[in-house]
Amino acid sequence: MFGFSWFSTPFHALPKALRRSLHRCLVLFLIGVVALTTAPPAAWARSTTPGSSVQPYLDRVAKAVTEFTLANGMKFIVLERHQAPVVSFMLYANVGAVNEEEGKTGVAHYLEHLAFKGTERIGTRDFAAEQQVLAEMDDVFAQVLAAEAAGNTAQAEALRSRLETLRQQAAEYVEQNKYGQIVEQAGGVGLNATTGADATRYFYSLPSNKVELWMSLESERFLEPVFREFYEEKDVILEERRMRVDNSPIGKLMEVFLEKAFEQHPYRRPIIGYEADLYTATRDDIQAFFDAYYGPNNLIGVVVGDVNPREIRAMVEAYFGRFEARSLPAEVTIAEPRQTAPREFTLALPSQPWYLEGYHRPSITDPDHVVYGMIEGILVNGRTSRLYKDLVEDRQVALDVGSINGFPGDKYPNMLLLYGLPAPNVEPDAIGTLMQDHLGRLSREPVSQEELDRVKTQARAGLLRRLDSNSGMAALLAEYEAKTGSWRNVFAELAAIDAVTAEDVQRVARATFQPNNRTVGKLVPAES
């Protein structure tokens, strides 16, 4: 499965990939599902009349939503849509990298990988025998760590050899990818998961006559998971880190940027984790994280498609009602001091040059959340946006420009990040100078009504595209329920977009784009 990261695309493709997959903080999902639904008329998305014919559609969708909470605290949201015999499912764990402890980074993403390895019944030929080998492997790995800490190289090497033998022995009991095979044989598509700073999401779609299979599989894998192939996945994740960060100039730039932009905020830590923490992570670490954060009262289930809500509730009670409620750890405390001076760093690596510029901004629940989306649209969304038209098309000093609004997450105060890829023979500082000119202009001069209407139209269209599919709707309902306190806030987004004024844009730009609130990161080619 694929954990969320900003560094997964090849370097030469990153600008376009970032624009496609790292959208405004309206939504934080990456779903590879093709869901069949009936879209609202395209003219609704193009309308510039506030509220126009889009709102009645949204009202009808909202009325089709059913919600209920089990006695153990698990919340379910069900949207009935009968346009096609397909159902999309989202199991949303309200936990991400932000919840990790110092020295144990990467465990949220590690757990997401292991969640596909099965249970005591799925993925094993003989669990009783396998369990004994797994326990012995963990004991040997603990000895490896102790020998390495003591500097006993010979003993550590002998123990690693013993661990490899046990890995091969454990593999004899494993039915590879059994979970995925069951889903695929039932006609399922889009089986995947993502780990972010604030959440972990598990999702796929099934024919509507296979709804109970989802209930059975998902309830079992989060009731009694077995984290088998633990050391195989350790190798996979370490290689993933090397590919996405250690051997990726843009990945390293992003990681250092967060470390510079935040002093204490847990957003400063990489979602994929630090190499040393990943290497020393144990199965007990993953189990402890699971026990702490995967209780039913920290999970949200969303079902969207050709279903009967009453039948769904009966199945949910039968399958997920088996979970016992757990006390949850305390909510993350954000104690990030206010930035009082500009921050800047430069990395010299074998790479094309890059320029990053980020500003602290509030969370998704802030009243000005939607205004930041408008600012992003004015600056970088589309070929008519200010930065693209000036830097890429007119002056031709940049090959591409873009942004990440809500970086690296948006549940807590975060960053509005702007980036530029300089054209050949153009220094990163040239991009920065022009960016700051545009930010200054946005702070000084009210945006025209025509430009604001264009950006609002884009924002409405983006919202409707996500509401258009079962999978997109499932992601939005879960996201807003977890982060804002109610899924209904999805349907208030349109009114919030329409309510933004030119004065709002100027006010927020003036408060945000201050030198003391800016962090700049530059990537320059290393000398050979």
DAGI-V896886 format. One record per residue. SS is DSSP state (hx for helix, st for strand, lp for the rest). Layout:
BEGIN
ss=(SS;SS)
END
This chain:
BEGIN
ss=(lp;lp;lp;lp;lp;lp;lp;lp;lp;lp;hx;hx;hx;hx;hx;hx;hx;hx;hx;hx;hx;lp;lp;lp;lp;lp;lp;lp;lp;lp;lp;lp;lp;lp;lp;lp;lp;lp;lp;lp;lp;hx;hx;hx;hx;hx;lp;lp;lp;lp;lp;lp;lp;hx;hx;hx;hx;hx;hx;hx;hx;hx;hx;lp;st;st;st;st;st;lp;lp;lp;lp;lp;st;st;st;st;st;st;lp;lp;lp;lp;lp;st;st;st;st;st;st;st;st;lp;lp;lp;hx;hx;hx;lp;lp;lp;lp;lp;lp;lp;hx;hx;hx;hx;hx;hx;hx;hx;lp;lp;lp;lp;st;lp;lp;lp;lp;st;lp;lp;hx;hx;hx;hx;hx;hx;hx;hx;hx;hx;hx;hx;hx;hx;hx;hx;hx;hx;hx;hx;hx;hx;hx;lp;lp;lp;hx;hx;hx;hx;hx;hx;hx;hx;hx;hx;hx;hx;hx;hx;hx;hx;hx;hx;hx;lp;lp;st;lp;lp;lp;hx;hx;hx;hx;hx;hx;hx;hx;lp;lp;lp;st;st;st;st;st;st;st;lp;lp;lp;lp;st;st;st;st;st;st;st;st;hx;hx;hx;hx;hx;hx;hx;hx;hx;hx;hx;hx;hx;hx;hx;hx;lp;st;lp;lp;lp;lp;hx;hx;hx;hx;hx;hx;hx;hx;hx;hx;hx;hx;hx;hx;hx;hx;hx;lp;lp;hx;hx;hx;hx;hx;hx;hx;hx;hx;hx;hx;hx;hx;lp;lp;lp;lp;hx;hx;hx;lp;lp;lp;lp;lp;lp;hx;hx;hx;hx;hx;hx;lp;lp;hx;hx;hx;hx;hx;hx;hx;hx;hx;hx;hx;lp;lp;hx;hx;hx;st;st;st;st;st;st;st;lp;lp;lp;hx;hx;hx;hx;hx;hx;hx;hx;hx;hx;hx;hx;hx;hx;lp;lp;lp;lp;lp;lp;lp;lp;lp;lp;lp;lp;lp;lp;lp;lp;lp;lp;lp;lp;st;st;st;st;st;st;st;lp;lp;lp;lp;st;st;st;st;st;st;st;st;lp;lp;lp;lp;lp;lp;lp;hx;hx;hx;hx;hx;hx;hx;hx;hx;hx;hx;hx;lp;lp;lp;lp;lp;hx;hx;hx;hx;hx;hx;hx;hx;hx;lp;lp;lp;st;st;st;st;st;st;st;st;st;st;lp;lp;lp;lp;lp;lp;st;st;st;st;st;st;st;st;st;lp;lp;lp;lp;lp;hx;hx;hx;hx;hx;hx;hx;hx;hx;hx;hx;hx;hx;hx;hx;hx;hx;lp;lp;lp;lp;hx;hx;hx;hx;hx;hx;hx;hx;hx;hx;hx;hx;hx;hx;hx;hx;hx;hx;hx;hx;lp;hx;hx;hx;hx;hx;hx;hx;hx;hx;hx;hx;hx;hx;hx;hx;lp;lp;lp;lp;hx;hx;hx;hx;hx;hx;hx;hx;hx;hx;hx;lp;lp;hx;hx;hx;hx;hx;hx;hx;hx;hx;hx;hx;lp;lp;hx;hx;hx;st;st;st;st;st;st;st;st;lp;lp;lp)
END
